[in-house]
């Protein structure tokens, strides 16, 4: 079917839009992709707001619409938080109740985050501190399990993770998984721990060899292995305290 004259030549004052949609932008310039590639700190206020509203209107991309909203309050997030959902709907083309409420909810979460105290994280300063952190996971097991405590630069616990579980007297350890988790949580150091279902805490030759292997991998990754605890019968053996892992 042939196009009408109006379709071929839009009437005066109705110019065809020449703006690029966000999908046509370079990958590194799209807000969601930019956040995935470079982290949330790399995004401007407008780009963060664009992610919240999701889409723009016929004339503006989500980022341009976000800039328009921010410009209306002098780019001041405190002033933005004062707007009601009716303000958004009445003042900005392309912002309906759903998008307006998304913005209000996101700002409220940010406010509540500031009012929330950081969770307490235990600091590990000795083998006994490490034992009290890990014993709850390993005592009374009738099979062997291998855990790792991941610590920040101040030796505070970031995460305690079970790496593997095995049979009555052995378990395989995936060294790559240990350091993958460490990197994901920006850990500066780690403490290894596993139990002996027999109750005997003296390390086996395999225990020592595996420990040395993990220590060597840690040196290459600049993530220090502080200790390796063996748990059994309500007590523990520390490879650091017993000189198997040297003090530095």
N, C-alpha and C positions, 0 to 999 in steps of 0.2 A: 504494500500500500504506500502510495506516495505521501511524503510529508506535506503538511499544510504550510502556507507561507509563514504562519506564526511560529510553527515548530522550527522552520529553517532559519528565520530571522526573528528573534524575540522582539517584542514591542519595545519602544523607547522606554528607558528606565528599568527594564527587566533584563539586565545583563546576565549572561551565563556565568556561574561561579567559577573562578579560576583557582580557588584555594585547593591545596592538596589535603586529602584526608590523612589522619595519623598513620593509617596503614601504608600510605605511600611514602612516608618519611624514611630516612635512613634508620636502620635497626637501632643504632646507639642513641637516636634522638627520641624514640618512642618511650614514654614514661615507664610503662611496665617492663619493657625489655631493658631499659636503662637501669632500673632498679635491680633487676636480676643480674645484670652484667657488672655493675659498679657499686651496688649497695644503696640503701635508702638515703645516705648522706649526700649522694651525688645529685639528688633531685631538688629543684627549686620548690618554693611554696606552691607556685602555679601548677607544676607537674604533679606534686602530691595531691593537690585538690582535683586535678584532672582525672587521676586514677579513681578517686572517690566518686565523681559524677559520671564517669564511664564514657559519655559521649557528649558531643556539642550540639549545635543546631544547624540549620541549612546554610548559615553564613559563617559560622565559627567552628573551629575544631574544639575538642574538649579543653585543650591547653589554652587556646585563645579565650574561650568562655571563662575559664578559671581566672585568667589574667583580668578580664573585665570585672569579675566579682571582687577580686582582691583590690583592684584599682578603686572600686567604689568605697572601700573602707581604708584607703591609704596604705594598703598592704600590711595592715595591722591585724594579727590574728585575734587579739583580744576584742577589737571592734567587730570582727567577723562573727565572733561567738555570740554577740548581742542580737544578731538578726534572727527573726522568727521564720518559720517555714513559709508564712504568707509573704514576708519580705522577699524571700528568694523567688517565689512563684510570680509575684507581681512585678518585680524589677528586672528579671533576667529571662530573656527568651530561651527556651530550651530547658529551663529548670522547673520541673513539676514537683508535686508533693513528695514523691519517692526520692528524687535526687536531693531535694532540700532536707529531708529527714536524714538521709545518708550523711550529709555534711554536718548537721547538728549532732548526730550520734558520734561521729568521728571526733569532733571537737570536745564533746563531753567526756569521751574516753581519755583523750589527752589530758584534760583537766583532772580526772580521777587518778590517772597515773601519777601526776605530780603530788597528789595528796596521799599516795600509798607508799608506805615504808618499804625499803628494799628487804627481801627475805634474808633471814639470818643464814649465813654460811659458815660452817665450822672451819676453824684454822687448824691445820695439822702441823704440830711442832715436834712430835716424837713418834716412835713406833707404837707406844701405847695409845696415843691419840688416833693413829691409823687403825689400830685394833678395835677401839670402841666404835669407830665409824663403820667397819666392815664386818665385825663379828655377827651382827644381826642377820646377815645374809648367808653366812657359812656354817654357823654352829648347828649341830644336830642333823646335818645332811648325811644320808647314807650313800652318796655318790660324790665324785669329785667335781668341783666347779671352780672356775677361774674368773676372778673379778679384777677390775682396775678402778682406782680412784683418780679422777682427773682434777688437777689443781691449777689455780691461777698463779700469777706472779707473786702474790702474797701468801701462797700456800693455803688458800681457802678452797674448799671443795666446790667444784663446778658440777660434777656429775659422778655417780658411782654406777658402773655398768658391768653386767655379766657378759663376758666375752665368749665363754664356752662351758659346756657341761659334758661330762663323760661318764665312764663306768665306775666301778667300785674303787679303782686305784689309778686311773689315768684319765686325762682329758687333753685334747689337741688344742693348741693356742694359735690363733690367726694373728700374726704380728701386724700384718697390713691393716687389719680391722682396728687394732688398738690405736694406731697412729692416724688412721682416718678419722676416728672419733675425736682424738686429741686435737687435730687440726680444725675440725668442725666447731669445737668449743673454745678454740684459742688457748688451749692448756699449755702452761709453761713447764709442768712436770707431772709425773704420774707415780702412783704407788701400786705395785702388783700384789695380788693376794689370792691364795687358793687354800683349800682344805685337804686334809688327809682323813678319809673316813675311818681309818684304823685308829686315829687318835695320836699317832706318832708324829711329832712335829719336825724331826730332823730331816733336812732336805736330801733328796735322792740326787744321784749324778745327773739325771735328766732335768730335775728342777734347776740345778745350777747351770747346766748348759743352756737351757731355754732362757734363763735370766740373763746370762751373758749375751745371748743373741738379741734380746730385746734392748738391753743397754746399748749395744753397738748400733742398733737401728735408731735409738733415741739420740745418740751423739750425732748421727748423720742428719737428723731432723731438728736438732737443737732443742729437743724435749728431754729433760733429764729424768731418768728413772731413780727415784729417791730410795726405794726400799722394795723388798718382796717379803711378804708375810706368809707363813704357813700356819694355818689354824687347826687346832685339834684338842679335844677334851677340855674346853674352857681355858686354854692357854695358847701361846703363839711363839713362833720362832721368827726373828728378824734377821734377814741377811745383811742389813746394814750394821746392826749392833754386833753381829758375829763376824764381821770383816769380809763376808763374801762379796758384798758390794762396797767398794772403797769410799771413804768419806773424802769430800773435796773441799 
